[in-house]
Amino acid sequence: MNIIDFILGTPLGYLFRACYMFAEDFGLAIILFTLLTKVIFFPLSFVSQKNSVIMVKIKPKLDDIQLRYEGEFEAMMKEQKALYKEENYSTFKAVLPLLVQIPITLGVISVMYNPDRHLPVGYNSFSLGLNLSDLPQNLLIPILSGLSAFLLSAVQNYLNPLTRESSFLNKWGIAIFLTGFSGYFAAVCPAGVGIYWIAGNVFSIAVTFICNAIYNPKKYIDYENRSVKPKLSKEEKLAKKEKRHTEKAHEKADMKKFFNEENKKEIVFYSESSGFYKYFQHFIDYILNNSDITIHYLTSDLNDQVFNIKHERFETYFCSIGGLITTFMKMDCEIMVLTLPDLEQYHIKRSLVKKDIEYIYADHGEGSYHLMLRKGALDHYDTIFCYSKNHNEEIRATEKVYNLSKKKLVNVGFGLFDVLSENYENMPKIKKDKPQILIAPSWQKDNILESCLTQLIDSLLIGDYHIIIRPHPEFIKRFPSKMKLIFDKYTDKLSDDFEIQTDFSSNETVYQSDLVITDWSSIAQEFSFTTKKPSLFINTPMKVMNLEWQKIEIEPQEIWIRNEIGISLDMDKLETAKAVVDELIINSRDYEKIIDDLVSDLMYNIGNTAEVGGEYLIKQIKDRRNRR
């Protein structure tokens, strides 16, 4: 306390003495001293006001980042940091007023406990006639202190940009706490501290009004049209809690079985959700039909379709996203196959238990790695299953640019394309009265649904076509509030000619369509490569996961292919969308040979992916068996 008294009490004592010499009254000097501190530090309060407005303004973007990067903590923090920098928000500015107020309060306490050191002998007490330095338990001061704190809280609940965003319980719970604390604080300290506290609260109210008058939050924050994370109802909260309980019980049982010492695992497939099984199915079926190898399938989706598969050599396990860290670190198999990039980049690491596991990456599509994956996303994989020539070329070029050791590249082909092509050939072709247009965007930031859906729909004119909006499943899962806005907007227009699809159990709507409209989604390649029909690409902001993609001097497939298998349209030309759609549909047959030749030249082992990839996995397991 002596150090605090010397560092803080002494300079504040001189300031307080000056106030007393001017007011010639102890109590009035405290009020004047408090006013001076508020005036001196008003710029900090104003900076805090602007900073708070920025935080409230970008709150929807922060919610968007949290939803878009759920389960990827490091990536989420990186995006938040970039947003703070872009919007000039500072976490330091947010706490700066508090950092200043704490030492001032400590210094004031030091002065109030030792007023004789700073004031002339025989100084006058407060005009009420109370000897404030000798009456720490005076009742009037604690009562006024508590009331002023409550009034300040009420004003801030209404005017402070950040506080008004809090829940009712948080706002008034804190108000009650501060009221009680302020009263207690004034009761146990010298009454001069209480006077300082009361004056500080009153002047803070004035500062709040002044800051709002100078920098009105309503001028910068669109309170009427803010997309935020939806609030859950009691029933939804209960259902979410029960789901977590169920998942925890399943995970505990499955992980006990997974890590049982007698459970010798040779090959493990990991899937993030049920929808990813389609990328593994052809390999798994081939292995089960052509070897004695047992497949161990690890998924983070308790409702994954694989739990319905019954086969004596197909074992399934559930592991939550949160449990992946320890599960991967303890992995003890021979081969692991994943569609998950960024191994070792964030929370998913290679095994600490078994160092020679062969980690194999199998992508969701045959898009460009150096554009659609983050820098270093594949650096810690041993083997890459390449679907097309661009995969092979991009990986070798990346290794050369960054001087990386060479990975094993297995040119397997794209198994999903084989399955889709077969299904399409066997699918009955439905004759339609009107062309069917499928709008199927990605779920990246600023996709069609977020940036230009209204303009696009208005241009196409419902009635001339059968229009289906097919949001990406991840968009529906992560942004329910945005989906609700879309449904609310188009409810009156839903009809036989206009629908919004949210059931993805079948791809029939995709392959029965005459045209797909997308932004940067790989569904265009899947649709056009399979049906040999063209696609229309809307040039929304390009999806770029790797900011250094241009160091790899290969034009990404997502860019050059847009005008090979269809037409790309800038967002400022959306009023011409109908004319472009009509042109593509009329000339659809002209694209058949172009797309067929492109697919034949680009993709590996068409129709034979399952055998090539399956044989590689079987051979690797047999070789490891022989070495043991």
N, C-alpha and C positions, 0 to 999 in steps of 0.2 A: 504493500500500500504506500510505502514511503517513496518508491520509485514512481508510481502513478501520481502521487502528490507533487513530486518534483517536476515530472515531465509535463503533466497536464494541469495540475492545480495552480502552479506558479503563473504561467502565462494567462490562464483564464482568470486567475485572481487579480491580475493587473487590469484586465478588461472589465471585470466586475467592479473593481475599485473606481475606474473611470465612470462607470454607470452610476455608482453611488454618489460620487462627487457631483454629478450632474443633477441627480434626482433628490439627493439629501434624504433619502428614505430607503430602508433596507428592502422592504417589499416591492416598492416601485422600481428599485434598482434591479431586482430579479426579473421583473416583467420587461424592463428596458433591455436588459442583457439578453433575454430570450428572443426578443424582437430583433435585436442586432444579429444574433446567430442565424435566424431565419432569413433575414435580408442577405447576409453574407453568403449563405449557402443556397440561396434561391436558384442560382444557375444549375446546381446539382439536381434540385427538385424538378426543374424544367427539363433537363436532360433525361431524368428518369421518366417523366411524363411522355416524352417523345419515344423513348425506348419501349415503354409499356404499350403505346399505341401500335408500334411496329409488331410487337409480339402478338397482340390481339388480331392485327391485320393478317399476319402470316399463319395464324392458328390453323385455318383450313389446310394450308400447304403442309404444315407439320403433321396434321392428322393423315393427310394423303401419304406422306413419306412413311409414317408408322404402319399404315395399312399395306403399302406397296412393298415394304421391306420387312414384313413380319417374319420373325425367326432369323433374321440376318442382322444381328446387333451392330456389328462393325460397319456394315454397309449403311445401315440406318443412321448411325452417328456421323458418318462421312457426308451423307446427303444433308443432314441437319446443319452441319458445320458450313457446308457450301451455301445453304439457304441463308444462314445468319450473315455470312459475308456479303452475299448478293443484296440483302435487304438492309445491311448496315445495323444489324441488331447485335448488342453486346451483353453477354451475361454479367460482365463486370459492372457495367452501368446499372444493371438491375439491382445490385446489392450495394452500390456505392453510397447512397444516402444512409443506409443502415451502418455501413462501416465508419462513416463520419459521425453519426449520432452517438454511437456507443462510447467512443473516447470523450466526447463532449459531456455526456451524462456522468461518466466517471469523474471527470474534472470538476463538474458542478458539485457532485457529492463531496469531493475533497474540500471544495471551498466552503460549502455549507456546514461541514463538520468543524471547520477551523476559520470562522469568519474574522476572528480577532487578528489573525495573521495578515489579512488583506485590507481591513477597514480601520479608520481612525478610532481611537479610544472614545467611548461614549456615543457610538453610532446610533441613529434613530431606528427604532423597530418599525414594522409595517404600520400603516395609518390606522388599522383596526385596533391598535393598542396592544397587540399580542407580541410577546417576546418569542419570535419564531424559532430562534436557535435553541431555546430551552423547552419548547413544547412539541416534541416529536409525535405525541399522541393526540394532538388537537383533532376533534371529530370533524370540524367543518372542512378542513383541508382534504382528508381522505374522501369524503363524500363528493366534493367538487371535482376531485381528481378522477374518481370513477365515472361521474356523470359526463365530464368533458371527454373522457376516453370513449364512452358509448356514443356520444354525439359525433365524434370524429369517425368512428367506425361506420355509423349510419350514413354519413356524408360520403365516405369512400365507397361504401357498398353501392351507392347510387351513381357516383361520378368517376371514381377511379377506373380506368380502362381494364386493368387486370382483375381487380376485386369484383367488379360487376359480372365477370365471366364465371366466377365460382358458383358452386351449388348453394342453395338456400341454407342448408345445414352448415356448410363451411363458413359462409359469410357471417351468419348470426351466431354460430358457435364461437368463432374467433372474437366477435364483438363482446359476447358475454365474458369470455376468458380475459380479454384486455380490460374490461370494466372492473372485474374482480382483482386482477393483478395490479392495476393502477391504484385502486383504493388501498390495497394492502401495502404497496410500495410506498405510498405517501404516508401511511400510518406508522411504518417502522423506521422511516428516515426523518431527519430534521425537517421541520415544517417548510423551511426554505426550499428544499428539494421538491416538496409537494407543490409549492407555488410555481416553481420552474416547470413542473410536469403539467400543471393546469394551463399555464400560459402557452407552453409548447403545443398542447393539444388544440387550443383555441386558434393559435396562429397557423397551425398545420391545416385547419379547416379553411382558413383564408387563403393559404397557399394553394390548396386543392381547387378552390373556385377560380383563382387567378390563372393557374395553369390550364384549366379547362377553357377559360375565356380566351386565352392567347392561342392555345393549341387544342381546338375542339376535336375530340375523337370522332364525332359523327361526320366530320368532313373527310376523314381518311378511312373509315371502316364502314363497309356496307353491311349493316346489321340485318338488313332484310333478306339478303341473298347470300348467306354463308353456308357452305356445305361442310358440315362437321360430322364426326362420328356419331351414329345414332345412339340415343339413350335406350337402354334395354328396359323392358317392362319387368315387373316382379316375376311373371311366369317365365320370361326369357332368361332372367338371372338364375332362377331355380333350375331351369333345364340345363343351363351352362354349367352350373355347379354339379348337377347329377352326372353330366357328361364327363366332367373332369374326374369325378369319383370312379365312374365306370372305366375310363381310360387308365387310371392309376392302377386299378385292380388287375386289369388285363395285362398291362405292361409289367407289373411285378411278376405275374405268373409266367408270361412269355419270356422275359429276360432270365428268369431262373432256369427255364428250359433251354434257352439259347446258349447260356454259359455253363451248362452242365458239363462236367469233365468228361462224361461218356459220350457227349454229343460232338463227334468229330466232324467238323464242317470243311468241305473241300471248296465249294463255291457258294457265294452269297450274292444275291441281287438286292439292292436297296431301292425302294420307291418312295417318293414324297407323298403321293396320293394315288387313289384308284386309277385315275386316268393315265398313269404312266406305265401300267402293265402292258399296254399295246406295243411299247417300244422293246419289250423283252420277250413277249409271248412266242415269237417264231424261234428264237434261240432256245427257250425253255422247252418248247414242244419237241424240238429236234433232239435235244440232250436226253429227255425222258424216253423218247422212242428209239434211240440209237446207242444207249450206254446204260451202265448200272449206277451212274452218278446220282446222288440225292441233291435236289435243289433246295437251298435254304433262302426263303424270301422274306426280307425285312421291310416293313412298311410303317409309315407314320400316319396312316389313315385307318382308323378302327373299322370303317365301313368299306374297306377295300374289297373289290370283287374277288381277290385271290382267296379270301377266307371261305368262299363257296366252292373252291376247286378241291376235289377229292382225288388224291393220288398217293400211293404208298411212299413215293420218293419225292414228294413235294411238301416241304414243311414251311409253315407260315408263322410269323411273329409280329407283334405290334410293339413299336417303340415311339414314344412321343417325341416331338421336336426338341423339347427340353432335355430328354434323355439321350439324345444322339451323341453328345459330347463324350460322355463316359463310355457309351457303347462302342463308338468308333475307336476310342483310345485302347479299349480292351479286345478289339477284334482279333480272332485267332483262326482265320480260314486260310486257304491257299490262294484263291482268286476272289476278287470282289468287283462286281459290275455295277456301275452307277450312271445315271443321267445327270448327276449333280456336279456342276462346275465348281471352281474355287476351292478344291481340296487343299488344305493347309493354309488357305488365304484368311479364313475367318474361324468359325467355331468348329468346323469339321476337320479333324486331323487324321493323319495316317496312324496306324496302330503303334502303340508303344510296347505291346506284348510280343508281336510277331513282325519282324522287320522285313521279311522277304515276301509279303503278300503282293501279288500282282494286281494293281488297281487299273481297271479298264473303264474308259469313258465311252459311253454311247449317247450321242446327242438326241434331242427331241426332234430335230429336223436336219435338212442338209443345207442350212444357211451358212453364212460366213462366220467362222470362229473369231477372226480378228476384229470384227465389228460388233457382233452380237454377244460376245463374252467379255468379261473384264480382263484387263491386262493381267497376265500370269494365271488365268483361270485353269489352264491345263498343265502348268509347269510341273506339278507334282504327281501327275499320272505316269504310269509306266507304259501303257498301251492305249492307243486310240482306235476305235472302230470308225473307219472313214466310209462315208456313204457315197461321196462323189469326188471328182477330181479336185474341186476347189479345196476340200478338206486337206487332202494330201499336200497340195501346193502351199496352202496357207501355213500349215504347221512347220514344214521345212523352211519356209521363208522366215517365220517367227524365230525359229531356232537359230538361224543365221544372223538375224538382226541383233538378238540379245545374247548371242554366244552360249546357247543352251545345249546340253547333251541331247543326243538324238533319241527320240521315243520310238517304240515299235509301232508301226502303222500297219493295220490290217484292213485291206480294202474289201470290206464285206458287202457294201451296198446298203440300201435303205429298206429294211424289212417291212416297215409300215406301208411303204409304197407298193410293195408286192401284194400285201394283203388288200389294200384299197383297190388296186387295179383288178384283182380277182373278183372282189365283191362288186365292183362297178360293172364288170362284164356280165355277172350273173343277175344284176339288178334289173327288174322289169322297167322298161322305159315308159313313163307316163306321158300321154299326149295332153298338153295343156292349152287352155283357151288363150292365156296370156303368158308372155315371157315371165319366168320366175327370177327375181333379182334377190340375191342374198348379200346383205350388208354384214360383214363379219370382221370387225376390227381387232386389233391387238389390245392388250390391257396396259400398254405403256403409257406414260404421261402424255397428255395432249393427243390421245387417240381420237378417232372419228366421233365416238360418243361424247367426248369431252370438249371437242373443238368445233365441229361443223355438222353435226347430225341434222339440225333444223334446216340449214341451207340445202343440204343434200336431199332430204325428204321433200322439201318444197320444190326443188328443181325436177325431181323425178315424177311428180304428180301421181298420187295414189289413184289407182283406177286404170291407168294405162298398163301397169304391170302388177304382178303378184309380188309384193315386197315383204321380205322377212328380215327382221333385225336379229342377228345372232351374236349377242355379246360373248366375249371370252369368258369361260368359266371362272377364271381367277378374278375378273372384273366384278362379276356377280358376287363372289365370295367375299372380296375385300371391300367393296364399295356399295353396300346395300342402300345407303342413303342416296347415292347418285342414281342407282337403278330405280329407286322409288320416284325420283323426279322425272325420269324418262317415262315410266308407266303413267304417272299422273298427267304428264303432258299429252300423251298419245292415247289415253283410254278411250276418248270419244271417236278416235279414228280406227280403232281395232275392228277388223272385219275379215271377210274371206279373202280380201285382196291385200290386207296389211296385218302382220302379226309380229309378235316379239317372242322369240324362242328361248326358253330357259331349261328345257329338257334336252340333255346331251347324250341320252342313252343310245341314240341312233344318229348316223351321219347322212341319213336319207335326204334331208333338206339340202345338204351341201351338194350332193352328187345328182340330185334331180333338178338343180338350178341351171339356168341358161347362162348366168353370169355371176361372178363373185366380185363384190366391191370391198376393198380393204385398204389398210394403210401400209403397215410394215409387218403384218402377220404372215407367217409361213403357210397359212391356209391357202393362199393364192397359188403357191407352188404345188401343194397337195391337190388342189382342185384342178388346176390347168394340166399338170403332168398326168393326172389320172383320167380326166375326161377329154383332154385335148381341146378344151374350150378356153377362150381368153378370159383375162381378169382385168378389172379396172382398179388402178392404184391411185389413192388420194395422197398427195404430197404433204401430209402433216409433218411436223418436225421429225426428222429422222431419228430412229431409235439408235443411240450410240452408247454402248456399254464400255467401250475402250477408247479413251480420249487420245490414245496414241496409235489408232488404227492406220493412219496414213503413213506411219513408218514402214508398214508392210506394203510394199509397192505392188499390190494386187488389188484391182478394183473389186470390192465386195459383190457377191452375187446378188444381194438384195438391191443393189443400185442398177447394175447393167441389165438385169433380167426383166425389169419393169416394162420396158418398151420392146422386149422380145416376145413375151407371152401375153401382151395386152397393151394398154395405154396408161400412162401416168398423167394425172391432172392436178395442176396447182390449185391451192385453196381459193385463190382469187378468181378462178375460172369455173367455180361450181355452178354458176347459172347455165353453163353449157353441158352439164352432166347428162341431161336427157338425150341431147344430140349425140354425145359420145357413146352412151349406152346403146342407142339405136344402131349406131355404126358398128359397134362390136358384135351385136347380136346378128345383124344382117350378114356381116362378113365372117361369122364364126367358123364356117367350113374352111376358110382360107388359112386359119391358124393350125389346123390339124397336123399337116405335114411339118410345119415349122416347129411345133412343140414336140412332135414325135422324134424328129431328128435331133433336137436339143437334148431330150431326155436320153436318147441312145448314146450320144457323145459324152454326156456329163456324168451319168450315174454308173456305178459299178454293179456287176452281177445281177442284173434285172431278172427277177423271178427265181433267183438262186441264193438269196441272202441268208436264209435260215441254214442251209447246208454249209456255206462258207464259214459263217460265224460260229455255228454249232460245232463243226469239226475242229475249228481252232480251239475252242474251249475244252472239248474232250481231249484233244492232243495235249494241251497244257496240263490238265489234271493227270493224265497217264504218265507224262514225263516226270511230274513231281512224285507220283507214287513210286516210280522206278528209282528215284534218287533217295527215297526214304529207307 
